[in-house]
């Protein structure tokens, strides 16, 4: 009986303690709720005024735009597709010819919404239908864009936040202004983006970069290609991250991955440089959980301290002027559809030129012996004509013949 009474007394004391803590926390909770309400009101006012600078500041601050109701106001402004922005014509798309990638689109749509939203099978089927329609609408209106696997991950975030009716313009704008380089006929421009990562790490932490020197930055492709939507499993996290990414110029997404690498310094240094496979595997998986607000702050600090123009290895110089990384630096300036399409076409031409140049160099290298022999033969023929015209004796000609023979003997021809 005494034990039982003592136990009840302990339980009673525990309840009183919990009630006391709850009462003490109430003022703090009220203060947090008040702060959130004030911030939401301020963001809404910035949207009404189309105050871009204020929206950028709120998107970067802790918690971003807070909720989807606010995002539905802010995101179209950041993407220039609100009533004052880009006048996109996305009507009549269902009468346009099917895009060449629509079969792959459907395969990916069937695999969409893996982590979110939490809904019934019927609602999920409806969402997949909306997603398919949305992607096809944009691709048919801009048939030069090439679909890539993971594009649907980006689009599904816009769909869930903005809704099917308002998402089309946002999808078109993010395709033309933010991820255009990833929708070219080749992924080689995207690989150039990744070369900025070791250049950033080298400026911020040379010792860590030396440790990772033998690892190519291809580990960041999936995350950067999909604006992290393929790797982040929590809807609230990816929506909050999109607040930040949509408020910044496209290159900041690369700085964010550099910030993630730097945040894992201790873990990465724990692997030997003789274990490149483990390093690559670790780098290709985002840490879980992600300290989003901390990483966002670190990414902006990196961007301010080491702007793209200051990076080593000439990484920024290798990015063409028509790339989104350079042509979309000023997000306030409205780019017309004609301008963005023109930049896309210019980049395609440049891409084709680079491909032809690489093929030519490869051909010349593989046939260097035969080409060298022909070149020397032409040179010797020209020399013989010159010698005869000048009336020189055969002494010079004998030297030239010996030189040709020596090249052949050493295998240069």
C-alpha positions as CSV (number, residue, x, y, z in Angstrom):
1,X,0.0,0.0,0.0
2,X,2.8,2.4,0.8
3,X,4.5,1.6,-2.5
4,X,1.3,2.2,-4.4
5,X,0.7,5.5,-2.6
6,X,4.2,6.6,-3.3
7,X,3.8,5.7,-7.0
8,X,0.6,7.8,-7.2
9,X,2.3,10.7,-5.6
10,X,5.1,10.5,-8.1
11,X,2.6,10.4,-11.0
12,X,0.7,13.4,-9.5
13,X,4.0,15.3,-9.2
14,X,4.8,14.5,-12.9
15,X,1.5,15.8,-14.1
16,X,1.9,19.0,-12.1
17,X,5.4,19.4,-13.6
18,X,4.2,19.0,-17.2
19,X,1.4,21.5,-16.6
20,X,3.8,24.0,-15.1
21,X,6.2,23.6,-18.2
22,X,3.2,24.0,-20.5
23,X,2.2,27.2,-18.7
24,X,5.7,28.5,-18.9
25,X,5.9,27.8,-22.6
26,X,2.7,29.5,-23.5
27,X,4.2,33.0,-23.6
28,X,7.0,31.7,-25.8
29,X,4.6,30.0,-28.1
30,X,2.5,33.1,-28.3
31,X,5.6,35.1,-29.2
32,X,6.6,32.7,-32.0
33,X,3.1,32.7,-33.4
34,X,3.0,36.4,-33.3
35,X,6.4,36.6,-35.1
36,X,5.2,34.2,-37.8
37,X,2.0,36.1,-38.3
38,X,3.9,39.4,-38.7
39,X,6.3,37.9,-41.2
40,X,3.4,36.4,-43.2
41,X,1.7,39.8,-43.3
42,X,4.9,41.5,-44.4
43,X,5.5,38.9,-47.2
44,X,1.9,39.4,-48.4
45,X,2.4,43.2,-48.5
46,X,5.7,42.7,-50.4
47,X,3.8,40.6,-53.0
48,X,1.1,43.3,-53.3
49,X,3.9,45.9,-54.0
50,X,5.9,43.5,-56.1
51,X,8.9,44.3,-53.9
52,X,11.4,41.9,-55.3
53,X,14.2,42.8,-52.9
54,X,12.0,42.2,-49.9
55,X,10.8,38.9,-51.3
56,X,14.4,37.8,-51.8
57,X,15.2,38.7,-48.2
58,X,12.2,36.8,-46.8
59,X,12.9,33.7,-49.0
60,X,16.5,33.6,-47.6
61,X,15.5,34.2,-44.0
62,X,14.6,31.4,-41.6
63,X,11.5,29.5,-42.7
64,X,11.3,31.1,-46.1
65,X,7.7,31.9,-47.2
66,X,6.2,29.9,-44.3
67,X,3.3,28.2,-46.2
68,X,1.8,27.4,-49.6
69,X,-0.8,30.1,-49.4
70,X,2.0,32.7,-49.4
71,X,4.0,30.8,-52.0
72,X,1.1,31.0,-54.4
73,X,1.5,34.7,-54.3
74,X,5.3,35.0,-54.2
75,X,6.6,32.3,-56.6
76,X,4.9,33.7,-59.7
77,X,6.5,37.1,-59.0
78,X,9.9,35.5,-58.6
79,X,9.4,33.6,-61.9
80,X,8.0,36.6,-63.7
81,X,4.8,34.9,-64.6
82,X,2.3,36.9,-62.5
83,X,0.0,39.4,-64.1
84,X,2.8,41.9,-64.5
85,X,5.3,39.4,-65.8
86,X,5.9,37.4,-69.0
87,X,3.1,37.1,-71.4
88,X,3.4,33.4,-72.2
89,X,1.0,31.9,-74.8
90,X,0.3,28.3,-73.6
91,X,-3.1,28.0,-75.1
92,X,-4.1,25.5,-77.8
93,X,-1.3,23.2,-76.8
94,X,-3.4,20.0,-77.1
95,X,-3.8,20.7,-80.8
96,X,0.0,20.9,-81.3
97,X,2.0,17.8,-82.4
98,X,3.2,15.5,-79.6
99,X,6.7,16.2,-78.3
100,X,9.3,13.5,-79.2
101,X,9.9,12.8,-75.5
102,X,6.3,12.2,-74.4
103,X,6.7,8.5,-74.1
104,X,9.5,9.0,-71.5
105,X,7.5,11.6,-69.8
106,X,4.6,9.2,-69.2
107,X,7.0,6.6,-67.8
108,X,8.4,9.1,-65.3
109,X,4.9,10.4,-64.4
110,X,3.9,6.8,-63.5
111,X,6.8,6.8,-61.0
112,X,6.1,10.3,-59.6
113,X,4.8,11.4,-56.1
114,X,6.9,8.7,-54.3
115,X,7.3,10.6,-51.1
116,X,4.4,13.1,-51.1
117,X,1.6,14.0,-51.0
118,X,-0.1,11.7,-48.5
119,X,-3.4,11.0,-50.3
120,X,-5.7,8.3,-51.5
121,X,-5.0,6.3,-54.7
122,X,-7.8,8.1,-56.5
123,X,-6.3,11.5,-55.6
124,X,-2.9,10.3,-56.6
125,X,-4.1,9.2,-60.0
126,X,-5.6,12.6,-60.5
127,X,-2.4,14.3,-59.6
128,X,-0.4,12.1,-62.0
129,X,-2.9,13.1,-64.7
130,X,-2.4,16.8,-64.0
131,X,1.4,16.3,-63.9
132,X,1.4,14.6,-67.3
133,X,-0.8,17.3,-68.8
134,X,1.4,20.0,-67.4
135,X,4.7,18.7,-68.7
136,X,3.2,17.9,-72.2
137,X,1.7,21.4,-72.4
138,X,5.0,23.1,-71.8
139,X,7.0,20.8,-74.1
140,X,4.5,21.1,-76.9
141,X,4.6,24.9,-76.7
142,X,8.4,24.8,-76.7
143,X,9.3,21.7,-78.7
144,X,13.0,22.6,-78.9
145,X,13.3,21.9,-75.1
146,X,14.6,18.4,-74.5
147,X,13.0,16.5,-71.6
148,X,15.4,15.0,-69.0
149,X,14.7,12.4,-66.3
150,X,14.1,14.3,-63.1
151,X,12.3,17.2,-64.8
152,X,9.0,15.7,-63.5
153,X,10.4,16.0,-59.9
154,X,10.7,19.8,-60.4
155,X,7.3,20.1,-62.1
156,X,5.5,18.2,-59.4
157,X,6.7,20.6,-56.7
158,X,5.3,23.6,-58.7
159,X,2.1,21.6,-59.3
160,X,1.5,20.9,-55.6
161,X,2.2,24.4,-54.5
162,X,0.5,26.4,-57.3
163,X,-2.2,24.0,-58.6
164,X,-2.7,22.8,-62.1
165,X,-4.3,26.0,-63.5
166,X,-1.5,28.4,-62.4
167,X,1.5,26.1,-62.6
168,X,1.8,26.0,-66.4
169,X,3.3,29.5,-66.7
170,X,5.6,28.8,-63.8
171,X,6.8,25.6,-65.3
172,X,7.5,27.3,-68.6
173,X,9.4,30.1,-66.9
174,X,11.6,27.9,-64.8
175,X,12.4,25.9,-67.9
176,X,13.4,28.9,-69.9
177,X,15.0,31.0,-67.3
178,X,16.4,28.7,-64.7
179,X,17.1,25.2,-66.0
180,X,17.3,25.9,-69.8
181,X,20.9,24.5,-69.9
182,X,19.6,21.1,-68.7
183,X,17.1,21.0,-71.5
184,X,19.6,21.2,-74.4
185,X,20.2,18.2,-76.7
186,X,23.3,17.3,-74.6
187,X,24.1,17.3,-70.9
188,X,27.6,18.6,-71.5
189,X,26.6,22.2,-70.4
190,X,25.3,20.8,-67.2
191,X,28.7,19.1,-66.6
192,X,30.4,22.5,-67.1
193,X,28.2,23.8,-64.2
194,X,29.5,21.1,-62.0
195,X,33.1,22.2,-62.5
196,X,32.3,25.3,-60.5
197,X,32.0,23.1,-57.3
198,X,35.7,22.2,-56.9
199,X,36.6,25.8,-57.7
200,X,34.3,27.0,-54.9
201,X,35.7,24.4,-52.5
202,X,39.3,25.4,-53.4
203,X,38.6,29.0,-52.4
204,X,36.7,28.2,-49.2
205,X,38.8,25.2,-47.9
206,X,41.9,24.3,-49.9
207,X,42.7,21.3,-47.6
208,X,39.4,19.7,-48.3
209,X,39.7,20.3,-52.0
210,X,43.1,18.6,-52.0
211,X,41.4,15.6,-50.3
212,X,38.7,15.5,-53.0
213,X,41.0,16.4,-55.9
214,X,40.7,13.0,-57.6
215,X,36.9,12.9,-57.4
216,X,35.1,14.4,-60.4
217,X,32.0,16.5,-59.4
218,X,29.6,14.3,-61.3
219,X,28.2,13.2,-57.9
220,X,26.3,16.5,-57.8
221,X,24.5,16.0,-61.2
222,X,21.2,14.4,-59.9
223,X,20.7,17.0,-57.2
224,X,21.6,20.1,-59.2
225,X,19.8,18.9,-62.3
226,X,16.5,18.6,-60.4
227,X,17.0,21.5,-58.1
228,X,17.3,19.0,-55.3
229,X,13.7,17.8,-55.8
230,X,14.8,14.3,-56.6
231,X,16.7,13.8,-53.4
232,X,14.7,15.6,-50.7
233,X,11.9,13.5,-49.4
234,X,10.0,15.9,-47.2
235,X,7.5,18.1,-49.0
236,X,7.9,21.0,-46.5
237,X,11.7,20.9,-47.0
238,X,11.6,21.0,-50.8
239,X,9.0,23.7,-50.8
240,X,11.1,25.8,-48.4
241,X,14.2,25.2,-50.5
242,X,12.4,26.3,-53.7
243,X,11.6,29.6,-51.9
244,X,15.3,30.2,-51.7
245,X,16.3,28.9,-55.2
246,X,13.6,30.8,-57.0
247,X,14.7,34.0,-55.2
248,X,18.3,33.6,-56.4
249,X,20.1,33.5,-59.7
250,X,20.6,30.0,-61.0
251,X,24.3,29.6,-60.1
252,X,23.4,29.8,-56.4
253,X,22.1,26.3,-56.7
254,X,25.8,25.2,-57.3
255,X,27.0,27.2,-54.3
256,X,24.4,25.4,-52.2
257,X,25.9,22.0,-53.1
258,X,29.3,23.4,-52.2
259,X,27.9,24.4,-48.9
260,X,26.6,20.9,-48.3
261,X,30.1,19.5,-49.1
262,X,31.8,21.9,-46.6
263,X,29.2,21.0,-43.9
264,X,30.4,17.3,-44.3
265,X,34.1,18.1,-44.0
266,X,34.7,15.9,-40.9
267,X,32.9,12.9,-42.5
268,X,34.7,13.3,-45.8
269,X,38.1,13.5,-44.3
270,X,37.4,10.3,-42.5
271,X,37.7,8.5,-45.8
272,X,41.1,7.8,-47.3
273,X,42.0,9.3,-50.6
274,X,42.6,5.7,-51.7
275,X,38.8,5.1,-51.4
276,X,37.5,7.3,-54.3
277,X,34.4,5.1,-54.7
278,X,33.3,5.6,-51.1
279,X,33.9,9.4,-51.4
280,X,31.9,9.5,-54.6
281,X,29.1,7.5,-53.1
282,X,29.0,9.6,-50.0
283,X,29.0,12.9,-51.9
284,X,26.2,11.7,-54.2
285,X,23.8,11.2,-51.3
286,X,22.5,14.3,-49.5
287,X,22.8,14.1,-45.7
288,X,19.6,13.4,-43.8
289,X,18.3,15.5,-42.1
290,X,19.3,18.7,-43.9
291,X,19.8,21.9,-41.9
292,X,18.2,23.9,-44.7
293,X,18.4,27.3,-43.1
294,X,22.0,26.7,-42.1
295,X,23.0,25.6,-45.5
296,X,21.2,28.5,-47.2
297,X,23.0,30.9,-45.0
298,X,26.4,29.2,-45.8
299,X,25.6,29.1,-49.5
300,X,24.9,32.9,-49.6
301,X,28.1,33.5,-47.6
302,X,30.1,31.5,-50.1
303,X,28.5,33.4,-53.0
304,X,29.3,36.8,-51.4
305,X,32.9,35.8,-50.5
306,X,33.7,34.0,-53.7
307,X,31.6,35.3,-56.6
308,X,31.7,33.3,-59.8
309,X,34.1,35.7,-61.5
310,X,36.7,35.0,-58.8
311,X,36.8,31.2,-59.1
312,X,40.0,29.3,-60.0
313,X,40.6,26.9,-62.9
314,X,38.9,29.3,-65.3
315,X,35.6,27.5,-64.4
316,X,33.4,30.5,-64.9
317,X,35.1,31.5,-68.2
318,X,34.1,28.1,-69.6
319,X,30.4,28.9,-69.1
320,X,29.1,30.5,-72.4
321,X,27.4,33.9,-72.2
322,X,24.1,32.4,-73.5
323,X,24.0,30.0,-70.5
324,X,21.3,30.6,-67.9
325,X,24.1,31.0,-65.3
326,X,25.2,34.2,-67.1
327,X,22.1,35.4,-68.9
328,X,19.8,35.1,-65.9
329,X,21.9,36.9,-63.4
330,X,19.5,39.8,-63.1
331,X,16.2,38.2,-62.1
332,X,14.4,41.6,-61.9
333,X,14.9,42.2,-65.6
334,X,12.1,40.6,-67.5
335,X,13.3,38.5,-70.4
336,X,10.8,38.0,-73.3
337,X,10.0,34.5,-74.6
338,X,11.7,35.5,-77.9
339,X,14.9,36.4,-76.0
340,X,15.1,33.2,-74.0
341,X,14.3,31.0,-77.1
342,X,17.0,33.0,-79.0
343,X,19.5,32.2,-76.2
344,X,18.6,28.5,-76.3
345,X,19.1,28.4,-80.1
346,X,22.4,30.2,-79.8
347,X,23.6,27.7,-77.2
348,X,22.5,24.8,-79.4
349,X,24.6,26.1,-82.3
350,X,27.5,26.5,-79.9
351,X,27.0,23.0,-78.6
352,X,27.0,21.6,-82.1
353,X,30.1,23.5,-83.0
354,X,31.9,22.1,-79.9
355,X,30.8,18.6,-80.8
356,X,32.1,19.0,-84.4
357,X,35.4,20.4,-83.0
358,X,35.8,17.5,-80.6
359,X,35.1,14.9,-83.4
360,X,37.6,16.7,-85.7
361,X,40.3,16.7,-83.0
362,X,39.6,13.0,-82.2
363,X,39.8,12.1,-85.9
364,X,43.1,14.0,-86.4
365,X,44.6,12.4,-83.3
366,X,43.6,8.9,-84.3
367,X,45.1,9.4,-87.8
368,X,48.0,11.6,-86.7
369,X,50.7,9.3,-88.3
370,X,49.1,9.2,-91.7
371,X,48.3,12.9,-91.6
372,X,51.8,13.7,-90.4
373,X,53.3,11.7,-93.3
374,X,51.1,13.5,-95.9
375,X,52.0,16.9,-94.3
376,X,55.7,16.2,-94.5
377,X,55.4,14.9,-98.0
378,X,53.7,18.1,-99.1
379,X,56.3,20.1,-97.3
380,X,59.1,18.2,-99.0
381,X,57.5,18.7,-102.4
382,X,57.2,22.4,-101.8
383,X,60.8,22.6,-100.7
384,X,62.0,20.8,-103.8
385,X,60.2,23.2,-106.0
386,X,61.7,26.1,-104.1
387,X,65.2,24.7,-104.3
388,X,65.0,24.1,-108.0
389,X,63.7,27.7,-108.6
390,X,66.6,29.1,-106.5
391,X,69.1,26.9,-108.4
392,X,70.6,25.4,-105.3
393,X,72.6,22.2,-105.5
394,X,71.3,18.9,-104.2
395,X,73.0,19.3,-100.8
396,X,70.0,21.0,-99.2
397,X,67.7,18.4,-100.7
398,X,69.8,15.6,-99.3
399,X,69.4,17.1,-95.8
400,X,65.6,17.3,-96.2
401,X,65.5,13.7,-97.3
402,X,67.5,12.6,-94.3
403,X,65.2,14.5,-92.0
404,X,62.2,12.7,-93.6
405,X,63.8,9.4,-93.1
406,X,64.7,10.1,-89.5
407,X,61.0,11.0,-88.7
408,X,59.9,7.7,-90.2
409,X,62.5,5.7,-88.3
410,X,61.3,7.2,-85.0
411,X,57.7,6.4,-85.8
412,X,56.5,10.0,-86.1
413,X,55.2,9.3,-89.6
